[in-house]
Amino acid sequence: MHEWMAHHAQLFGQWSYFMLHDVNRRVQVGVGIQSNTPDHEGEVLQPCMEMGVVMLQDVREQEHFDGYYHNQFLIMNDCLHRYRFTVEWIFFFDVNEFIYLSAKTNLASLLTSIEIEGYLQFTMDQMPMLNRLCRASDYEKTDVWGVEKLVYRDAKRVPRRDRKYAVWPLAAFAAGVHMSQNIAGRSLHKTEGRIKYFHYHGTIADRRHPCREFANPSGVAYNGTH
């Protein structure tokens, strides 16, 4: 949680605001956050909430009245309609996903260019990361985060990987998980060279260091502890 907040607070800048839902199940922006207040995540988020950067919604009881996949659609639409008149863009993604911008751009210039092109929604391509394999050269490094050591899995097993998205809220009538299908305007999907996200599946529920195996450049892996 600390790594995710630090990365995206810097990426989005001082005018950003994070709405998190505690559903006691998954960690998602605008969708859910696995965090009971006394736990570590609550301690990490507390300074951000005191600064007015984060709103944490306790909706753990929703699990007893589950709709579809822990009421994702209900919670995401709560975020959309709560802020549709107060913000310019809303990004929907999970806290095991790290957004990455091309080195040639920044978020402000990217959003400006997309608006000039006439798009009111854009999707981001998923870059899947291995959830246990790290480089052997990083084995003893203590000055980088655990998620920084994990290795990218360069494999595309399906014709189209999952995507997450950002939307101009005044144009959207409803929010979806991977995109809004109820929007009055154009959507941009070819954004691979401008913005994407790295998906660290299976890493946020485990409270230990993510590295389980280490590999050298030859691809030979060995088990190790860290």
MOUR-V127673 format. One record per residue. PSI is psi in degrees with one decimal (* if undefined). D_LAST is the distance of its C-alpha to the last C-alpha in whole Angstrom. Layout:
PSI/D_LAST
PSI/D_LAST
This chain:
-41.1/20
-46.1/19
-43.1/18
-45.4/21
-43.8/23
-44.0/23
-48.8/23
-26.2/26
-38.3/28
-40.0/28
-46.8/29
-24.1/32
-175.4/33
-17.5/35
9.5/37
161.5/35
134.5/34
124.0/32
116.4/33
141.0/31
125.8/32
99.7/30
5.0/31
29.0/28
-63.3/27
167.4/26
113.9/25
147.4/27
126.2/29
-0.2/33
-53.1/32
161.1/30
127.3/27
97.8/25
114.5/25
140.7/27
-41.6/28
-14.6/26
177.2/23
-42.1/20
-38.3/22
-37.9/25
-38.5/24
-40.1/23
-23.3/26
-47.6/28
-36.1/29
-38.1/29
-37.8/32
-29.1/34
-7.9/34
20.0/36
-25.0/33
137.3/32
125.5/34
116.8/32
124.5/34
103.5/34
36.1/35
-27.3/33
-16.4/37
-23.3/37
-23.3/35
-11.5/38
50.8/40
135.7/38
-92.8/40
120.1/38
60.2/34
35.7/34
36.1/37
-44.8/35
-40.7/39
-46.2/40
-39.7/37
-38.1/37
-27.0/41
-44.3/41
-46.4/39
-51.6/41
-19.9/44
-34.6/43
11.6/42
-24.0/45
2.1/47
-12.3/45
160.4/42
-40.6/43
146.9/40
128.1/37
132.7/34
114.0/33
171.6/29
166.8/26
9.1/23
19.7/21
129.0/23
119.3/23
139.8/26
131.4/27
146.9/30
145.4/31
-16.8/31
1.3/35
172.2/36
171.6/35
-41.9/35
-46.1/39
-34.7/40
-49.4/39
-38.3/40
-45.7/43
-38.0/44
-39.2/43
-41.4/46
-36.0/48
-8.9/48
18.9/49
141.5/46
2.2/45
142.5/42
148.6/39
159.2/36
133.9/33
145.3/31
135.4/28
101.6/25
135.5/23
146.0/19
143.1/17
8.0/15
-14.9/12
128.1/12
165.3/11
141.6/12
-31.2/11
-17.5/13
3.8/10
-45.7/7
7.4/8
130.6/10
-1.7/10
9.8/13
155.1/13
157.5/12
-40.4/10
-24.0/13
-19.5/14
-19.5/12
152.9/13
141.5/16
137.5/20
103.1/21
73.0/25
136.3/27
95.2/30
-11.3/31
155.7/33
-33.0/36
120.1/35
160.7/32
151.0/31
153.6/32
174.1/32
168.6/35
147.5/37
147.4/40
107.2/43
-30.8/44
-19.7/48
-9.6/48
132.0/46
-22.2/47
153.1/44
145.2/41
-178.3/39
-45.7/35
-16.1/35
162.9/38
128.4/42
9.3/44
75.0/47
138.5/47
80.6/50
-177.7/49
150.5/48
141.2/44
128.7/42
-18.4/40
81.1/39
12.4/37
-37.3/34
2.4/35
-43.7/35
142.8/32
179.3/30
145.2/26
125.7/23
115.6/22
70.8/19
136.3/20
22.1/18
-26.9/15
-20.2/17
-13.9/18
129.0/14
7.4/13
174.1/9
136.7/7
-26.8/9
121.5/7
-35.4/8
150.4/10
138.9/10
142.9/14
172.5/16
-22.2/19
-10.2/21
-0.1/20
123.8/18
151.6/15
153.2/13
145.2/10
164.2/7
151.5/4
*/0
